Amino acid sequence: MARAARHAIAEPAQRIRFCRGSGGVRIAHAAHGEGPPLVVVSCWLSHLQHDWESPVWRHFLEDLGAVSTLIRYDERGFGLSAWDVDDFSLEARVADLGAVVDDLGLERFALLGMSGGSPVALEYALQHPDRVTRMVVYGGSGVGAPHYFPDPPAEEVAFRAMIEAGWAKRDPIFRRVFTTMFIPEASEPQLSWFDELQRTSTSAENMLRSRIERQRIDLRDRLDGLTMPILVLNAVDDRNVPFEEAHELASLVPGARLVPLQSSNHILLADEPAWQTFIQEVTAFLEPDRMATSHHRSNAIRTLSGRERQIIELAAAGASNLEIAATLQLSVRTVERHLSNAYLKLGVSGRAARTAAVASLLRADT
């Protein structure tokens, strides 16, 4: 039985922003947590706001946010991002990821490619190896759908028909087929929530067009060009991405490590042992980034001026730039300049930084 409730994510809550991706498409992204940046390239099925209260996804946000600054975004055509989209190509999706990390001012970061978002993460890492410190691939592979083109099999034809017939209807009978493939071990409340997430996260047209585009992807002949550390995790009885595909991916990436998860859920649930395996493996894998970030910031703290420390601590307490300016009898522009200088010294982005985390470093240094 699923856990009745989990502890709330510590305030401040996620911070949702918008930027422009490929072709000017509006992309919604959010950040929360503490630690080195971990950018999630999610599966197609996401909604930044609904996921925040999810009985299916919530533990991902809590537990990953405890060991990283977790950055998520809704893909084009889904969630809080723009739905009026013509281009669902891999190229456009990779460009959207680039727009998000540029909007946040991230120079180097870890990537987590989940499910259908994995090829986007892999392709971005191939194009920008200097920016990706390490990468986790969970429930994904380097190929969209082997043997689907040019003639999709009968099963895929049936799936597409169900999308067209029932995706937008309130009756979830057709969507429940996809739900049980994703989380066969879920409770009825979890299944019902996931049924509804599908309908609210995108239109039937977007779902169908993006699904077809994803199935065209095949990166297998280029994966040997990846040079950063890569951790591959996959449920052994996953119906969406068979374990054999994860095994193939790990075999094609030099030095990649494959971790089997004893589950049949494509999305691991909070109370199954496989989730503990997942979070322990990912936490250990991210530790070098965490150590490097802490060491750099601890040294950099000593270079902050007294005024910079004072302003950061006020910002961490929740004061706006206007309130800080009034308290310290400074102009807003001066406050912004001090914050910008401090973030530059500490190696964090003014837009993405958790000032509370920086303040905790300041306290530890006193």
C-alpha positions as a printed NumPy array, in Angstrom:
array([[  0.   ,   0.   ,   0.   ],
       [  1.294,   3.458,  -0.844],
       [  2.354,   5.675,   2.023],
       [ -0.519,   7.875,   3.169],
       [  1.508,  11.047,   3.378],
       [  5.069,  12.326,   3.139],
       [  6.624,  15.329,   4.799],
       [  6.164,  18.6  ,   2.967],
       [  8.968,  20.025,   0.87 ],
       [ 10.663,  22.748,   2.88 ],
       [  9.859,  26.312,   1.941],
       [ 10.497,  28.215,  -0.189],
       [  8.483,  26.217,  -2.67 ],
       [  9.43 ,  25.705,  -6.274],
       [ 10.079,  28.836,  -8.289],
       [  8.447,  28.728, -11.724],
       [  9.873,  30.862, -14.532],
       [  9.397,  31.081, -18.282],
       [ 11.836,  31.445, -21.137],
       [ 11.727,  31.185, -24.918],
       [ 12.882,  27.983, -26.545],
       [ 13.404,  27.052, -30.18 ],
       [ 11.209,  29.1  , -32.506],
       [ 10.169,  31.376, -29.641],
       [  8.067,  28.679, -27.933],
       [  7.324,  29.514, -24.287],
       [  8.955,  26.975, -21.947],
       [  8.091,  26.756, -18.243],
       [ 10.798,  25.67 , -15.811],
       [ 11.044,  25.383, -12.031],
       [ 13.73 ,  24.957,  -9.386],
       [ 13.85 ,  23.935,  -5.757],
       [ 16.217,  22.228,  -3.343],
       [ 19.834,  22.679,  -2.288],
       [ 23.134,  21.543,  -3.706],
       [ 24.695,  21.251,  -7.147],
       [ 22.324,  21.734, -10.078],
       [ 20.593,  18.631, -11.445],
       [ 18.589,  19.367, -14.595],
       [ 15.761,  16.912, -15.257],
       [ 14.883,  16.26 , -18.879],
       [ 11.518,  14.753, -18.11 ],
       [  9.313,  12.307, -19.89 ],
       [  6.609,  13.876, -22.061],
       [  4.066,  13.543, -19.263],
       [  4.689,  16.405, -16.86 ],
       [  2.976,  19.443, -15.422],
       [  5.133,  21.515, -13.081],
       [  2.244,  22.572, -10.877],
       [  0.273,  19.306, -10.768],
       [  3.45 ,  17.287, -10.166],
       [  4.121,  19.381,  -7.059],
       [  1.106,  17.79 ,  -5.334],
       [  1.41 ,  14.393,  -6.96 ],
       [  0.889,  11.071,  -5.144],
       [  3.012,   9.552,  -7.932],
       [  5.851,  12.065,  -8.43 ],
       [  6.125,  13.867,  -5.087],
       [  8.892,  11.687,  -3.637],
       [ 11.068,  12.377,  -6.694],
       [ 10.843,  16.093,  -5.94 ],
       [ 11.436,  15.709,  -2.204],
       [ 14.288,  13.245,  -2.241],
       [ 16.168,  14.607,  -5.25 ],
       [ 15.665,  18.162,  -3.969],
       [ 17.364,  17.123,  -0.732],
       [ 20.642,  16.369,  -2.549],
       [ 20.569,  18.868,  -5.427],
       [ 19.119,  22.062,  -6.757],
       [ 16.516,  20.256,  -8.847],
       [ 15.593,  21.988, -12.098],
       [ 12.629,  20.713, -14.113],
       [ 10.794,  21.969, -17.141],
       [  7.687,  21.09 , -19.124],
       [  8.449,  20.09 , -22.676],
       [  7.024,  22.107, -25.545],
       [  3.358,  21.262, -25.99 ],
       [  2.961,  20.009, -22.406],
       [  2.179,  21.245, -18.907],
       [  2.692,  24.962, -18.366],
       [  4.738,  25.36 , -21.558],
       [  3.058,  26.529, -24.755],
       [  0.667,  24.009, -26.337],
       [  0.401,  25.688, -29.73 ],
       [  3.43 ,  23.93 , -31.201],
       [  4.226,  22.623, -34.677],
       [  7.741,  21.292, -34.179],
       [  8.297,  18.317, -31.846],
       [ 11.625,  17.333, -33.38 ],
       [ 14.615,  16.234, -31.326],
       [ 16.506,  19.312, -32.537],
       [ 13.84 ,  21.665, -31.17 ],
       [ 13.655,  19.818, -27.858],
       [ 17.436,  19.938, -27.406],
       [ 17.356,  23.663, -28.147],
       [ 14.644,  24.087, -25.487],
       [ 16.883,  22.407, -22.908],
       [ 19.67 ,  24.778, -23.903],
       [ 17.347,  27.751, -23.491],
       [ 16.397,  26.662, -19.959],
       [ 19.963,  26.227, -18.693],
       [ 21.017,  29.493, -20.37 ],
       [ 18.081,  31.331, -18.8  ],
       [ 19.24 ,  30.071, -15.397],
       [ 22.845,  31.002, -16.089],
       [ 24.104,  27.464, -15.492],
       [ 27.59 ,  26.823, -16.791],
       [ 28.121,  23.234, -15.608],
       [ 25.505,  20.856, -14.284],
       [ 24.408,  17.238, -14.056],
       [ 21.625,  15.885, -16.265],
       [ 18.883,  13.391, -15.444],
       [ 17.233,  12.019, -18.571],
       [ 13.948,  10.352, -17.684],
       [ 12.035,   8.045, -20.018],
       [ 11.287,   9.832, -23.3  ],
       [ 13.454,  12.756, -22.217],
       [ 16.57 ,  10.59 , -22.209],
       [ 17.45 ,  11.097, -25.902],
       [ 17.264,  14.869, -25.395],
       [ 19.713,  14.628, -22.482],
       [ 22.   ,  12.311, -24.441],
       [ 22.005,  14.54 , -27.519],
       [ 22.624,  17.675, -25.462],
       [ 25.573,  15.964, -23.754],
       [ 26.98 ,  14.938, -27.129],
       [ 26.771,  18.546, -28.325],
       [ 27.939,  20.194, -25.06 ],
       [ 30.288,  17.784, -23.249],
       [ 32.021,  20.71 , -21.536],
       [ 28.828,  21.722, -19.709],
       [ 27.572,  18.337, -18.464],
       [ 29.439,  17.073, -15.397],
       [ 27.688,  13.692, -15.292],
       [ 24.424,  12.127, -16.42 ],
       [ 21.788,   9.757, -15.078],
       [ 19.528,   7.923, -17.534],
       [ 16.439,   6.502, -15.859],
       [ 13.858,   4.418, -17.702],
       [ 15.202,   5.561, -21.058],
       [ 17.308,   4.561, -24.011],
       [ 19.03 ,   6.   , -27.037],
       [ 16.302,   4.892, -29.422],
       [ 12.686,   6.032, -29.68 ],
       [ 11.021,   2.835, -30.824],
       [ 12.917,   0.115, -32.666],
       [ 11.197,  -1.27 , -35.76 ],
       [  8.249,   1.162, -35.614],
       [  9.038,   2.814, -38.924],
       [  8.052,   2.927, -41.663],
       [  5.212,   0.589, -40.62 ],
       [  4.233,   0.646, -36.925],
       [  3.111,  -2.702, -35.508],
       [ -0.517,  -3.433, -34.67 ],
       [  0.017,  -2.627, -30.985],
       [  1.245,   0.884, -31.792],
       [ -1.642,   1.426, -34.225],
       [ -4.009,   0.54 , -31.374],
       [ -2.264,   2.933, -28.967],
       [ -2.577,   5.785, -31.435],
       [ -6.261,   5.021, -31.943],
       [ -6.834,   5.123, -28.179],
       [ -5.13 ,   8.511, -27.972],
       [ -7.338,   9.918, -30.718],
       [-10.514,   8.392, -29.287],
       [-10.177,   8.995, -25.571],
       [ -7.332,  11.284, -24.559],
       [ -9.443,  14.402, -24.021],
       [-12.52 ,  12.712, -22.556],
       [-13.29 ,  12.822, -18.854],
       [-13.916,   9.068, -18.876],
       [-10.372,   7.675, -18.439],
       [-11.046,   4.223, -19.899],
       [ -8.535,   4.593, -22.739],
       [ -5.977,   6.543, -20.706],
       [ -6.089,   3.854, -18.023],
       [ -4.326,   1.527, -20.49 ],
       [ -1.307,   3.851, -20.507],
       [ -1.556,   4.37 , -16.746],
       [ -1.344,   0.661, -15.962],
       [  1.664,   0.338, -18.255],
       [  3.459,   3.102, -16.357],
       [  2.551,   2.157, -12.769],
       [  1.015,  -1.341, -12.652],
       [  1.676,  -1.644,  -8.893],
       [ -0.006,   1.657,  -7.969],
       [ -2.986,   2.132,  -5.666],
       [ -6.315,   3.237,  -7.104],
       [ -5.849,   6.89 ,  -5.987],
       [ -2.455,   6.926,  -7.697],
       [ -3.886,   5.36 , -10.848],
       [ -6.732,   7.9  , -10.921],
       [ -4.357,  10.821, -10.455],
       [ -2.206,   9.608, -13.332],
       [ -5.303,   9.141, -15.517],
       [ -6.147,  12.796, -14.982],
       [ -2.562,  14.008, -15.4  ],
       [ -2.55 ,  12.701, -18.95 ],
       [ -5.645,  14.686, -19.894],
       [ -4.506,  17.906, -18.232],
       [ -0.893,  17.829, -19.401],
       [ -1.514,  18.079, -23.136],
       [ -3.979,  17.729, -25.993],
       [ -4.622,  14.529, -27.916],
       [ -3.115,  16.123, -31.016],
       [  0.096,  17.104, -29.231],
       [  0.347,  13.71 , -27.576],
       [  0.029,  11.877, -30.89 ],
       [  2.395,  14.104, -32.867],
       [  5.062,  14.158, -30.184],
       [  4.802,  10.389, -29.744],
       [  5.436,   9.81 , -33.431],
       [  8.406,  12.197, -33.457],
       [  9.939,  10.521, -30.41 ],
       [  9.703,   7.15 , -32.09 ],
       [ 11.887,   8.344, -34.969],
       [ 14.935,   8.93 , -32.735],
       [ 17.955,   6.663, -32.917],
       [ 21.234,   7.79 , -31.335],
       [ 22.812,   4.378, -30.941],
       [ 25.586,   4.857, -33.468],
       [ 26.799,   8.033, -31.687],
       [ 26.672,   7.057, -28.027],
       [ 30.331,   6.069, -27.935],
       [ 31.095,   9.792, -28.196],
       [ 29.914,  10.433, -24.625],
       [ 32.796,  11.057, -22.235],
       [ 31.245,  12.078, -18.891],
       [ 30.312,   9.568, -16.143],
       [ 26.923,   7.998, -16.872],
       [ 24.648,   5.985, -14.596],
       [ 21.828,   3.962, -16.201],
       [ 18.905,   2.723, -14.08 ],
       [ 15.91 ,   0.743, -15.3  ],
       [ 13.178,  -1.436, -13.803],
       [ 13.747,  -5.05 , -14.784],
       [ 10.071,  -5.605, -15.663],
       [  9.344,  -2.205, -17.197],
       [  6.671,  -2.478, -19.904],
       [  7.467,   0.897, -21.451],
       [ 11.232,   0.64 , -21.787],
       [ 12.307,  -3.016, -21.631],
       [ 15.386,  -3.652, -19.538],
       [ 17.143,  -4.908, -22.668],
       [ 17.114,  -1.36 , -24.068],
       [ 18.815,  -0.017, -20.936],
       [ 21.362,  -2.819, -21.173],
       [ 22.043,  -1.886, -24.793],
       [ 22.429,   1.795, -23.892],
       [ 24.915,   1.039, -21.112],
       [ 26.906,  -1.219, -23.412],
       [ 27.229,   1.52 , -26.029],
       [ 28.388,   4.293, -23.687],
       [ 32.047,   3.99 , -22.617],
       [ 32.298,   3.426, -18.866],
       [ 28.538,   3.582, -18.196],
       [ 27.237,   1.675, -15.18 ],
       [ 23.924,  -0.179, -15.291],
       [ 21.791,  -0.655, -12.155],
       [ 18.752,  -2.965, -12.385],
       [ 15.773,  -1.931, -10.276],
       [ 13.562,  -4.717,  -8.98 ],
       [ 10.192,  -3.317, -10.073],
       [  7.618,  -3.447, -12.83 ],
       [  6.819,   0.267, -12.485],
       [  8.158,   2.646, -15.108],
       [  7.74 ,   5.36 , -12.469],
       [  9.058,   4.036,  -9.167],
       [  6.65 ,   4.518,  -6.281],
       [  7.715,   5.902,  -2.913],
       [  7.3  ,   2.787,  -0.803],
       [  8.834,   0.152,  -3.023],
       [ 12.398,  -0.99 ,  -2.236],
       [ 13.515,  -0.078,  -5.765],
       [ 13.022,   3.6  ,  -4.936],
       [ 15.517,   3.373,  -2.088],
       [ 17.979,   1.739,  -4.465],
       [ 17.405,   4.528,  -6.987],
       [ 17.89 ,   7.429,  -4.573],
       [ 20.933,   5.847,  -2.924],
       [ 22.596,   5.25 ,  -6.286],
       [ 21.822,   8.742,  -7.595],
       [ 22.917,  10.429,  -4.349],
       [ 26.254,   8.613,  -4.411],
       [ 26.679,   9.358,  -8.113],
       [ 26.132,  13.102,  -7.559],
       [ 28.488,  13.285,  -4.582],
       [ 31.546,  14.458,  -6.596],
       [ 29.509,  17.431,  -7.875],
       [ 28.287,  18.145,  -4.356],
       [ 31.812,  18.037,  -2.931],
       [ 33.189,  20.259,  -5.685],
       [ 30.388,  22.781,  -5.234],
       [ 30.761,  22.916,  -1.441],
       [ 34.54 ,  23.251,  -1.601],
       [ 34.366,  26.046,  -4.169],
       [ 31.699,  27.971,  -2.286],
       [ 33.376,  27.554,   1.102],
       [ 36.568,  29.067,  -0.28 ],
       [ 34.677,  31.774,  -2.148],
       [ 32.758,  32.875,   0.951],
       [ 35.948,  34.343,   2.375],
       [ 36.151,  36.723,  -0.58 ],
       [ 32.72 ,  38.261,   0.103],
       [ 32.62 ,  41.769,   1.453],
       [ 30.707,  42.537,   4.622],
       [ 27.987,  44.266,   2.627],
       [ 27.62 ,  41.299,   0.257],
       [ 27.207,  38.9  ,   3.191],
       [ 24.657,  41.201,   4.777],
       [ 22.561,  41.451,   1.616],
       [ 22.623,  37.697,   0.93 ],
       [ 21.467,  36.96 ,   4.476],
       [ 18.552,  39.379,   4.105],
       [ 17.646,  37.816,   0.761],
       [ 17.78 ,  34.349,   2.351],
       [ 15.354,  35.544,   5.015],
       [ 12.858,  36.295,   2.246],
       [ 13.384,  40.023,   1.755],
       [ 12.932,  41.395,  -1.743],
       [ 15.543,  43.623,  -3.365],
       [ 13.29 ,  46.61 ,  -2.685],
       [ 12.968,  45.676,   1.003],
       [ 16.718,  45.126,   1.331],
       [ 17.351,  48.523,  -0.234],
       [ 14.999,  50.201,   2.245],
       [ 16.501,  48.37 ,   5.232],
       [ 20.093,  49.226,   4.344],
       [ 19.295,  52.631,   2.851],
       [ 20.713,  51.681,  -0.521],
       [ 19.356,  51.96 ,  -4.022],
       [ 17.766,  48.865,  -5.57 ],
       [ 20.411,  48.971,  -8.293],
       [ 23.167,  48.847,  -5.66 ],
       [ 21.519,  45.837,  -4.007],
       [ 21.284,  44.095,  -7.36 ],
       [ 24.951,  44.843,  -8.061],
       [ 26.064,  43.421,  -4.7  ],
       [ 23.969,  40.277,  -5.215],
       [ 25.328,  39.822,  -8.707],
       [ 28.91 ,  40.153,  -7.481],
       [ 28.32 ,  37.726,  -4.611],
       [ 26.711,  35.101,  -6.849],
       [ 29.577,  35.444,  -9.301],
       [ 32.131,  34.818,  -6.542],
       [ 30.163,  31.833,  -5.246],
       [ 29.691,  30.324,  -8.674],
       [ 25.889,  30.324,  -8.634],
       [ 23.307,  32.016, -10.791],
       [ 21.426,  34.951,  -9.357],
       [ 18.283,  33.621, -10.976],
       [ 18.635,  30.03 ,  -9.851],
       [ 20.579,  30.301,  -6.61 ],
       [ 19.108,  29.161,  -3.339],
       [ 20.033,  32.104,  -1.135],
       [ 19.018,  30.09 ,   1.911],
       [ 21.655,  27.509,   1.047],
       [ 24.269,  30.233,   0.611],
       [ 23.273,  31.74 ,   3.931],
       [ 23.752,  28.369,   5.645],
       [ 27.322,  28.34 ,   4.304],
       [ 27.813,  31.823,   5.681],
       [ 26.63 ,  30.727,   9.114],
       [ 28.911,  27.708,   9.015],
       [ 31.817,  29.984,   8.207],
       [ 31.25 ,  32.233,  11.224]])
